[in-house]
């Protein structure tokens, strides 16, 4: 019973290390648990069964670890354990269908940024630096990357 228990604890420790390296890296808990279980199995193999079984436990543990390591690497290369999706979207990409010269209305105060409506779309806009009150007609004067710059229209 002692050999079976030591073998189980050693295998469990190696599985925990495998999980830490290949399945859920960065948790560290499984690595510490795997190292502790493997160390305990080796310690008790030496203490309870003698040095011959202790040496055998170290060698078999190392061999099983190497086999699992290479199997894990093979699974990673075959994309069975690894997530290989790519994100194609871009951050801060302007989705509003507006052009320079469009006229709209401010929905909030612009101090210097706020919300406005252009072509039935609610978008974030920036004034040229001046404070613009709510419900003022605006005109787009510049579009820089994802930043829409507006000026108030003068009513004469």
C-alpha positions in Angstrom: 0.0 0.0 0.0 2.9 2.4 0.7 4.4 2.0 -2.8 1.0 2.7 -4.4 0.4 5.8 -2.2 3.9 7.2 -2.9 3.4 6.6 -6.6 0.0 8.3 -6.6 1.3 11.3 -4.7 4.3 11.6 -7.1 2.1 11.3 -10.1 -0.3 13.9 -8.7 2.6 16.2 -8.1 3.8 15.8 -11.7 0.2 16.4 -13.0 0.0 19.6 -11.0 3.3 20.8 -12.4 2.0 19.9 -15.9 -1.2 21.9 -15.3 0.8 24.9 -14.2 3.1 24.9 -17.2 0.7 24.0 -20.0 -2.9 24.5 -19.0 -3.2 27.4 -16.5 0.1 29.2 -16.4 0.6 32.0 -13.9 -1.4 30.7 -11.0 1.6 29.4 -9.2 -0.5 27.5 -6.7 -0.4 24.3 -8.8 3.4 24.7 -9.2 3.9 24.9 -5.5 1.5 22.1 -4.8 3.2 19.9 -7.5 6.6 20.6 -6.1 5.5 19.9 -2.6 3.7 16.7 -3.5 6.6 15.4 -5.6 9.1 16.3 -2.9 7.0 14.6 -0.2 6.7 11.5 -2.3 10.5 11.3 -2.8 11.1 12.0 0.9 8.8 9.3 2.1 10.1 6.8 -0.5 13.6 7.3 1.0 12.4 7.3 4.6 9.9 4.4 4.5 11.2 2.2 1.7 14.9 2.8 1.7 17.5 4.3 -0.6 17.0 1.9 -3.5 13.3 2.7 -3.8 14.1 6.4 -3.2 16.5 6.4 -6.1 13.9 4.6 -8.2 11.3 7.1 -7.3 13.5 10.0 -8.3 14.4 8.4 -11.7 10.8 7.3 -12.5 9.4 10.7 -11.4 12.0 12.4 -13.7 11.1 10.1 -16.6 7.4 10.6 -16.2 7.9 14.3 -16.0 9.9 14.3 -19.2 7.3 12.3 -21.0 4.5 14.6 -19.9 6.6 17.6 -20.8 7.2 16.5 -24.3 3.6 15.4 -24.7 2.5 18.9 -23.5 4.9 20.5 -26.0 3.6 18.4 -28.8 0.0 19.3 -27.9 0.9 23.0 -27.8 2.5 22.8 -31.2 -0.6 21.1 -32.6 -2.8 23.9 -31.2 -4.8 21.5 -29.0 -4.0 23.3 -25.8 -3.1 26.7 -27.1 -5.6 29.4 -28.0 -4.4 30.8 -31.4 -7.1 33.3 -32.2 -6.1 36.7 -33.5 -8.0 40.0 -32.8 -8.4 41.9 -36.0 -10.2 45.0 -34.6 -8.4 48.2 -33.9 -8.6 50.3 -30.8 -10.2 53.7 -31.0 -11.4 53.1 -34.6 -13.8 55.8 -35.8 -17.1 54.2 -36.8 -19.2 57.3 -37.3 -20.1 58.1 -40.9 -19.3 61.8 -40.8 -17.2 64.0 -43.0 -15.7 67.5 -42.7 -18.4 70.1 -43.3 -21.3 68.1 -41.8 -23.7 70.1 -39.6 -25.1 68.7 -36.3 -26.3 69.7 -32.9 -24.6 69.4 -29.4 -26.4 67.1 -27.0 -24.3 68.1 -24.1 -22.0 71.0 -23.1 -18.7 70.8 -24.9 -15.9 71.5 -22.3 -14.0 70.9 -24.6 -15.5 67.5 -25.4 -19.0 66.2 -25.2 -21.7 64.4 -27.2 -23.3 65.7 -30.4 -25.6 64.3 -33.1 -24.5 64.2 -36.7 -26.4 62.3 -39.5 -28.7 60.7 -36.8 -25.6 59.3 -35.0 -24.6 60.2 -31.4 -20.9 60.7 -31.3 -18.2 62.2 -29.1 -16.8 65.5 -30.4 -14.2 68.1 -29.4 -14.5 71.8 -29.6 -11.6 74.0 -30.7 -11.0 74.7 -27.0 -13.9 77.0 -26.3 -16.9 76.2 -24.1 -20.0 75.3 -26.2 -23.4 75.0 -24.6 -26.0 72.3 -25.1 -28.3 72.5 -28.1 -26.0 74.6 -30.3 -25.6 73.9 -34.1 -22.1 72.6 -34.8 -20.0 72.0 -37.9 -17.2 69.5 -38.3 -14.0 71.3 -39.2 -11.4 68.5 -38.9 -11.2 64.7 -38.3 -7.9 63.5 -36.8 -7.7 59.7 -36.5 -10.6 59.1 -34.1 -11.1 62.7 -32.9 -13.8 64.9 -34.4 -13.2 68.6 -34.0 -16.2 71.0 -34.3 -16.9 74.7 -34.2 -20.2 76.4 -33.3 -22.1 77.8 -36.2 -22.8 81.5 -35.9 -26.4 82.5 -36.5 -26.7 85.9 -38.2 
